[in-house]
Amino acid sequence: MEKIIDIKSFSNPKIKLIRELKKRNKREKSKYFIIEGYREIEKAYIGGYEIEVIFFNESLFLKNNELRLIKKINAKKNIRVLKNIFEKLSYRDRPEGLLAIAKKKQFYLTDLEEIIKKTKNPFFLILENIEKPGNLGSILRSADTAGVDVVIVCDPKTDIFNPNTIRASIGAVFIKKVIIAEKEEVLKILKKNIISIIATTPNSDFLYTEVDLKKPLALIFGSEQYGLSNFWLNNSDIKVKIPMKGRIDSLNVSNSVSILLYEVLRQRS
């Protein structure tokens, strides 16, 4: 392990940097972001993210694996901070004693085209205008467990490196290819490669269980409040709905995504 630096003051520039990276505009400008938690930092390491700095406090560790992870990652700096400082930096009610600064990694539409060439029966998930970081993180977690090949985010209202997105995904954001792209460019690639576009909307005559989801496809979901835009509704090959029996006429978007993802998995199994 590299030499450990001790920080005992809130005014230290490294502590100020963490506070800055909680803001989206600072993350976008610097190309760095923060990760909190053992599982999340481990997934970032597995996913090939460059981890620059690890902040830690041993008294908050949940198990005995944290120091081994720090040693394995071998970040440029390992910084021990006082417990009260760490608790102020943390997003969590019960901090785990690990927080890192990492460099962003980006995937592009060229990566999507490569995956289409190499994958026999591609399965994509497209998200439009998702607003809540927790929903985006939960969706990424479900996408990983259901075997989605690529998640494509169009017109994002929140960024995938929001600390709450990372937390809700339990690090799935680091091991799943996530592409930020313009919807017009995504549509061109899907049409060129004959990928069936399945739009989800309550205004459909077809239940999601009534359509063939075994072929190459892209499932598309819209924002929590407004659903899908006319762009995707007008350019989809088929529209499907989830039946609603109660007085509430909608599901949380992350729940809706999970239902459709596992129907794809069921049909393909």
VENSUL-V836597 format. One record per backbone hydrogen bond with DSSP energy under -0.5 kcal/mol. CO is the residue of the C=O (numbers start at 1). NH is the residue of the N-H. E is the energy in kcal/mol with one decimal. If there is no record, write none. Layout:
# VENSUL-V836597
co: {CO;CO}
nh: {NH;NH}
e: {E;E}
This chain:
# VENSUL-V836597
co: {3;5;7;9;12;12;13;14;15;16;17;19;20;23;24;25;26;27;31;33;35;37;38;39;40;41;42;43;44;45;49;50;50;51;52;52;53;54;55;56;57;58;65;66;67;68;69;70;77;78;78;79;80;82;83;84;85;86;97;98;99;100;101;101;102;107;108;108;109;110;111;112;113;114;115;119;122;123;123;124;125;126;127;130;130;132;133;134;135;136;137;138;139;140;141;142;143;144;150;151;152;152;153;154;159;162;162;163;164;165;166;166;167;169;171;171;172;172;177;178;179;179;182;183;184;185;186;187;188;189;190;191;194;196;196;197;197;197;198;199;199;202;206;207;208;211;216;217;218;219;220;221;223;227;229;230;231;232;238;240;241;252;252;253;254;255;256;257;258;259;260;261;262;263;264;265}
nh: {78;80;82;12;15;16;17;18;19;20;21;22;23;27;28;29;30;31;104;102;100;41;42;43;44;45;46;47;49;48;51;52;103;76;76;77;101;79;99;81;60;61;69;70;71;72;73;74;54;5;80;56;7;86;87;88;89;90;57;37;55;35;52;53;33;180;111;112;113;114;115;116;117;118;119;122;217;149;150;219;152;221;154;157;158;136;137;138;139;140;141;142;143;144;145;146;148;147;125;179;127;154;181;129;162;165;166;167;168;169;170;171;170;172;174;175;175;176;151;107;153;181;186;187;188;189;190;191;192;193;195;194;196;198;218;199;237;238;220;201;240;204;241;210;211;213;196;124;198;126;200;128;227;223;233;234;235;236;199;201;208;255;256;257;258;259;260;261;262;263;264;265;266;267;268;269}
e: {-0.7;-2.9;-1.1;-1.1;-0.7;-2.1;-2.0;-1.5;-1.8;-2.1;-2.3;-0.9;-2.0;-1.9;-2.6;-1.9;-2.4;-2.1;-2.9;-2.6;-3.1;-2.3;-2.4;-2.4;-2.0;-2.1;-2.5;-2.5;-2.6;-1.3;-0.8;-0.7;-2.5;-0.6;-0.8;-1.5;-2.4;-3.5;-2.2;-2.2;-1.8;-1.5;-2.1;-2.4;-2.2;-2.3;-2.6;-2.0;-2.2;-2.5;-0.5;-2.3;-2.9;-2.6;-2.5;-1.2;-1.8;-1.9;-1.6;-2.0;-3.9;-2.5;-2.2;-1.5;-2.3;-0.6;-1.0;-1.2;-2.2;-1.8;-2.0;-2.2;-1.9;-1.7;-1.8;-0.5;-1.9;-2.9;-0.9;-2.4;-3.1;-2.4;-3.2;-1.3;-0.8;-2.3;-2.6;-2.3;-2.4;-2.2;-1.9;-2.2;-2.8;-1.8;-2.0;-2.1;-2.4;-1.0;-2.1;-2.8;-2.9;-0.6;-2.0;-2.1;-1.7;-0.8;-2.3;-2.2;-2.3;-1.9;-0.6;-1.6;-1.1;-1.8;-1.9;-0.6;-0.9;-1.2;-2.6;-0.6;-3.2;-0.6;-2.0;-2.6;-1.7;-1.7;-2.3;-2.7;-2.4;-1.7;-2.7;-1.2;-0.6;-0.7;-2.8;-0.6;-2.2;-1.6;-2.5;-0.6;-2.7;-1.4;-2.1;-2.0;-0.6;-0.7;-2.3;-2.6;-2.8;-3.4;-1.5;-2.5;-1.6;-1.5;-2.0;-2.9;-1.1;-0.8;-2.4;-2.7;-2.0;-0.5;-2.3;-2.6;-1.9;-2.1;-2.0;-2.8;-2.2;-1.1;-2.1;-2.1;-2.0;-2.7;-2.5;-1.0}
